[in-house]
Amino acid sequence: LFVIQVKARNAETIIPITQEIRTTEWYMEQSQLWKKKLDRNKKNVDSWRNYYLASRYSLMTNFAELWDVSKDVILMELNGLIDEMGKSIPNTFEYNFIKWYNSPSDKNNIKYLKKAYSIDSTRSEIYPGLVNHYIYEGDIPSLGQICIMWHQSNSMSPAMLNYSYNLLMSVGDNGVLVVEGDNDTYPALINQYALGVRRDVKVFNIFMAGDEDYKKKFLASIGVPPFEKKVGDFRDQHEYNTALILHITAYFENVYFPVSFTNSLYSAFEDKVYLEGLAFKYSSKSYDKTSILVRNFEKRFALDYLEQNFSYESPQSFVNYMNLHYIFPFVFLRNHYNILGDYTKVEKIDFLLNLIIQKGYYHKHLVPHLYE
């Protein structure tokens, strides 16, 4: 017990929360530990980076329900930290990146991200911001180049890329995939632009749609009339996003949502979404989704990584949480094969379900209903 207690008091490298997630208490403790290290040496860039990330993630996990709609306000609490960082290590990659990272919605801050890129273009933490920037700019060649660099850096989990591959394979030809977060956006773009997977699918990030130019260009690209209303016309971002989705589906029916998508964003038409794999399809008319779901499972999905993943994934890895979303299509398929009497496939699905739930056990606090 003494050894465990001592180990718990060590400052640990903070892994990006998109790869590994811990509890609020753990992040708060790590923030304090890294602050103590900084008190001894304010020029240590690693200490500043870990101190900032631990502080940011403690806020992010503590205010998880408000994060999507109030992130900019919540992060203002860290402005003092960044001011101190600027005094101690002003001309470093870490300061310029974090200066941008704490307020990416301020377009004037892109100069800090570009400065960080000029200091070290191999640091993968800058790639998400650059991807967003080039999407806003409509600069597809630069977007593609960053996706290639990101893939070559080996910093994106192969298992996450595999999950995203199956997500893209769940989308019908020339469909629109409406995404919302890091883990359903960036792996999909790397699959498309670095690996050439399903370039026919148009990926649309609903939370980036607060940018009027991005929204206007995307809607025009799929032949949907402009949506003139802005975020400020609604009570909050969620209400705006729901209205925008309804606008798109009114003119373009080949629209898909990841199974991981926030349910409240399509609650207004939940009777019009049909499970086709790792994605729901919007349809104003009912249809039999079973044959499509079976085809995707048997012919399109790459599932070997669920059984034998040759890259290391920690128990806290976010891909173990994402893999829990296979439960929805797998349970449906299990019932289908059971009715047909195809017990070999029933056993195969049972085996995969057990693997997924065992590996995802750390994340039971995120999806407690799966463990009741």
Secondary structure, 3 states (H helix, E strand, C coil): CHHHHHHHCCCCCCCCCCCECCCHHHHHHHHHHHHHHHHHCCCCHHHHHHHHHHHHHHHHHHCHHHHHHHHHHHHHHHHHHHHHHHHHCCCCHHHHHHHHHCCCCCHHHHHHHHHHHHHCCCCHHHHHHHHHHHHHHCCHHHHHHHHHHHHHCCCCCHHHHHHHHHHHHCCCCCCEEEECCHHHHHHHHHHHHCCCCCCCCEEEECCHHHCHHHHHHHHHHCCCCCCCCCHHHCCCHHHHHHHHHHHHHHHCCCEEEECCCCHHHHHHHHHHEEECCCEEEECCCCCCCHHHHHHHHHHHCCCHHHHCCCCCCCCCEHHHHHHHHHHHHHHHHHHHHHHHCCHHHHHHHHHHHHHHHHHCHHHHHCCHHHHC
